[in-house]
Amino acid sequence: MLIRDDVFLLDSYSDVKKDLKKKLKSKSFDLLPSLSENDKQRIHYIREQTKQHNQNNVTRTRAYYNFYLEHPEIHWALLGHMVSRNVGWNMTDLKGDLLTKLLSERDQKAIYSFLERGSWFIFQDVYPQCLIYDLSVKANQEMFHLLPFFHISTFMETMWRYFWNSGDSYTLAVATVINEQSYLEKRLIQNDHFKKTVTGTVSFKLYDFLRFNHILFPYCAEENRQQALLAGATSRHFTSLHERILFGKRLYTLLFQRTEILAGVLKWTHVHPHTGSRKDYWPDLFNDVNECFPRSLYKPRVKNCKLRKGAADRLYSPLLKYAWPNTSHEDAESGDWFEDWHVLDYIHKEVDVNGDIFGNYCKTLEAIELAVMGKEALLLREEE
């Protein structure tokens, strides 16, 4: 471990471990360095850029993608882009054909607020890190001393310095997964308000069971193929920090260690800007215009992820801008989640990756249809 101007040059994994242990022992997280005038201007620029791109799910998703195009060595930016697309689809599902018939308007708003708050949290934490890296590359000098001014965990300060010296994209990506899920734990998952209004409710358990646990990666397998193929994975125990970190690592492995999927995802994302509508990847099954008559009883339309014979109406999946207005957010709570250097163990922990999601996703759509028809039948009986 070399030292330059009181900053560790982290050249190896063992250096990372030593640096994190030292930080925990010294507990000097709150000591901020002095700032030059140039640094103050950079901080203002980063804050303004982050605010501008953190307006809604579509602006966040686009910002992740544009950053990845400029810095493909930052793998998490593409992973974040694809997961953010899924968050947007989950948001618009709440105003689509199916979930509007299962969930009350109150539950729809509560779940949306939960998804939106989590999406906002992650962006305001990770995007300043990306911009600091971008400034560092352009200046050919690392500027990670700016991270504490954005309340970034000291864990990530160490990991960014390690990446700067090693170029280890894999370790940085998994470290970012660890950081973002740990950052969300107390602020969102264990937040008393959201436990009461969302994660602890019967409606969320139904929503979680039916759709929230699938993350889909649409990709092109052939040059002229019209319908995207799907890869992905299914999360278990969403409220478990341990399981969310492993799930994130599983998604990363699927995206970056399966070359045909990575190439196909990049090909697909290039020609399909994110709108929030599932029509983006399956226009044969979804439409951003509602083709159904209001108040008509629901009839099953989906079989094996295709419209049933005789079912002319596609599933309604609105654009995000028509489904939900922009949300104003209170500032994020301060505090560093980093308390145990053993979180590094996740970096070398093996995960199983299959990637086959088509069958499970199709069954999910059919199960939601059955749930809708069951609820409507129950309501009819109650009226008789």
N, C-alpha and C positions, 0 to 999 in steps of 0.2 A: 504494500500500500504506500504509494508516494504521496507527499504533501507539498502543496504549492499555495503560498499566501493563506495559510491556515485552512485550506479547503482540501479535503481528501480526494485523491484521484483513485477512484475505485476501479480496479482492473480485473478483479476476480470475484467469484461468488463468496469466497471466504472473506474478502474485504467488505462485502456488503453485510455479512453477518456481524463482523467486528464493529462496523460503523453503527449498525442498529443497536447492538448491545451497549455501545458507548452512549448513545443518545438516551436510552432508557435509564441508564445508570446516572447520567448527569441531570436528566429531567430539565433540560434547558430549551424546551420547545418554544417558549414565549420570548426568547431573546431575539429581537429583530435587528438586522444590520442597518447601518446608516445608508441613506440614499443620495445619489448624485442627482443633479437636475435632469439628466438624461433618463435615469431610472424612474423619476417621478412622471416624466412624459410617457414612458413606456407603460407604466401602471395605469395611467389615465386611458391610454389607447386600448389596453387589454380590457379594462372595465367597460368601455363604450362598445367595443366589438362584441363582447360576451352578452351584454344587455340587448344589443341589436339582433343577435341571432338566437336569443333565448325567448322569443315571443310565443312560439307554439311548437308543436311536434314537427310540422313541416319545415320550419326554418332551422330547427336543430338538426334534423335528419340531413338536410341539404348541406349544412355547415360541416358535419362530420365527413360527408362524402367529398366535398371540395378540398378539405384538409388532407384526406387520404390521397387524392389525386396529386397533390403537391408533395406529399411526404409518404410514399408507399412503404417506407421502412417502419412507420408507426402503424402496426397491424391493428391495434385496437380501434383506430378510427374507422376502418371498414366494418369491423365487428359491431362497433357502436352504431354505425349507420344502419346495418341490417336489423339489429335488435330494435332500434328506434322506429324503423318501418313497422315492425310487428306491434309496437306499442301504439302507433297511430292506427293500425287496423283494429286493435282491441278497442280503442277510443270510439271509432266510428261504428263498430259493431253495436255499441250501446244505443245507437240511433238507427240501426238497420232493421231489416225485415223481421228478424227472429227475436233478438233480445228485448226489443220494445214490447213484445207480447209476453215475455217472461218476467221482466223486471219492472217494478214501479218507477215512475219518473224520479222519485226521491233516491231510489237505489242507483239508477242510472247516473245521476249527478254525483252521488257519493263515490262511486267507483271511478268515474271520470276524474274527480278531484284527486283521488289517490294516485291514479296513473299519471296525471299531469304534474302533480307535486313531485313524484319520484323522477319523472323525466326532466323537470326543471332543476331539481337538486343535482342530478348527475352532470348536466350540462354546465351549470355554474361552477362546478368543481373541476371538471376535466378540460373544458375548453380553454381556460386560462393557462393550463399546463401546456396544451398544444401551441398556443400563441407564444408562450415563453420559449418553447423549443424552436418555433419558426424564427423568432427574433435571434436566437442563439446561432442558428444555422446561417442566417443572412449576415450576422456580424462576425461569424467564425470564432465565436467566443461564448462559452456557456454562461447563461444568466439565471441559473436556478436559485440564486440567492433571492430572487423576486418571489418565489413560490410562497413563502410564509405570509406575504402581504395579501394573499388571496385565501388565507386560512387552509392551504393545502397541507395534508398530513406530512409530517417529517419523514414518514416511511417513503413517500413518493419522491421527496427531495433526494434521498439516498438512491432510489431506483433510477431516477433520471440521470444522476451523475454516473452511475454504473453504466447505463446505456450509452451515454455520451462517449465513454472511453472504450466500451466493448463492442458497441453496435449489435448487441444481443436483443433482437426484436421480440423473440419469443418470451424471454424473461420479463421484459417491460410490459408486454401485453397481459401476461398472467398477473403481474403485479398490479396493473391497472384494474383488472377484474376484482382482485382482492380488495383494493382500495375503494372502488365504487360501491361494492356490496357492503363493505364494513361501514362506509360513510352513510349508507342508507339505513343501517340497522336500527340505531336509536332514533334517528330523525323521522323515519317513515314507518318501518315495520313495527317497532315497539312504541310508536307514538300513541298515547292514550286516546286521542281523538279518533285516529284512524282505526285503532283496535275496536273502538266502540261502534263507529259508523260503517266500517268496511270489513276488515279482516275477521272480525268476530261475529259477523252476521250470517244468517242462513243464506241470504241472497248471494253473498260473496263466495261462500262455499259451493253453491250451485254454479256460479260463474267460473270459479276456479276449476271445477270439475269439467265443465263443458268446453271451455275454449282457452282460458288464460294460460294453461300450461303448455301450449304448443308454440314453438318458435320456428317459423318457416323461412327457408332460404330459396326463393325462386331463382332458377338459373336456366340458361339456354344450353342445350346439349348439341344442337345442330344449328347451322348458320341460318336457315330459313324456317325453323320450327316456330309455329305461331303460338302454341300454348306452352307456357313455361313448365318445366319440371320442378319438383319440389324436393329439397333435402331439409333436414331439420332434426329437432330433438324435443323430447317432452320432459318438462320439469316435474319433480316430485317434491312435496313439502316446501312450498314457496316461502313460508315464513321462517325456514331454517337457514341461517347465514351459511353454515357449512355446506348445505345442499346447493344453495345459490352460487357459491364460489365454484363448486365442482361442475355445476351446470354451465356456468360461463366458460370454464376451461374446456368443457366438452364441445361447446359451440365454436370456440376458437380453433380447436383441433380439427373439427369438421370442415371449417372454412379454409384453413391455411395448410392443412396437411393432406388434403384431397385435391390434387392439382386440377382435376376436371371440374370440380365444383367451384373452386376459386375462379378459374377462367370463365366458367359459365355465369357465375354471379356478376362478375365485372362486365361481361357482355350484356347481361340483362339490365343491370342498373344504368348502364350508359344510355340506353334508349327508353327507359321507363322512369321518369322523375317521380318522386314520391308525392302522392296526393292525399293519402289516408284511405282511399277506397281500395277494396280488394279487387276491383276491376283492373287495377294496375297489373296484376299477374294472371287473372283468369277472367277475361271479358266475356267468355262464353257462358260462365256461370253467374257472374256478378255484374251489376250495372249501377252507375251512380245516379240513375234516374229511377224513381219508383214506378214500376210498371203495373203494380197490383191495385185493385180497387180497395179503398179504405173500408174497414169494418167487415170485410168478407172473411168467412171462416178459412183457416189455413188448411191447405192441402199439400201433401208431400210433393216436393219438386226435385229432390236430389237423390241420385243413386250412383254410387261409385264416382262421386265428384263430377257428375254430368247431370244435365236436366233430364228428368224422366220423360219417357215418350208421352207426348200430349201436353206436357207442361211448357207453355210458351213464355212464361214470365220468369226472368232471372231474379236472383236474390238481390235485394236492394242493399247497396253498400255505399253510403254517401261520401262525398269529399269532406275532408276534415273542416274546411272553412265554412261549410254549410251545416255541419253537425254541431260544432262547439265554437263559441267565441273565445278570443284570447283571455287569459286569466292573469290577474294581478297577484303577485306573490309577496308574502312577508319575507324578510331576510332570513337566510339560513342560520340555524343555531351554531354558535362557535364551539370549539372543542376538537381535540385530536383523538380519533378512535384508537390510535396505535398504542398498545400496551404490552404486546408480547411478540418478540422477534420470531417465535415459532410459526407465525403465519407464513414464513418463507417455505415451510414444508409443502405448501400447496403447489409450489412451482415445480417440484419434482414428483408430485403424486400422480400415479397413473390413472387414466380415465378410459372407460370403454366408450367407443363411438361407433354407432351403426349408421345413422343418417337417413334410414328409411322412415319417412313420416307420412307418405301418401295414404296408406291404408288407415292409420289411426286418425288422420285428419278427416278423411271421408266418413268414417264411422262417427266422428264427433259431429259433423254437420247433420247426419241422419238422426243422431241422438237428440240434438237440439230441436229438430223438426218434431220428433215424437213428443218431446217435453212440451212444445207449444201446443200441439194437438191435444195432449192430455190435460193441460190447463184449461183450454177452451171447452173441452168436454165436461170438465168438472164445473166450470162456471155455468154452463147450460143446464146441468142437473140441478144446481142450486137455485136457478131461476124458475124451474118447473114447480 
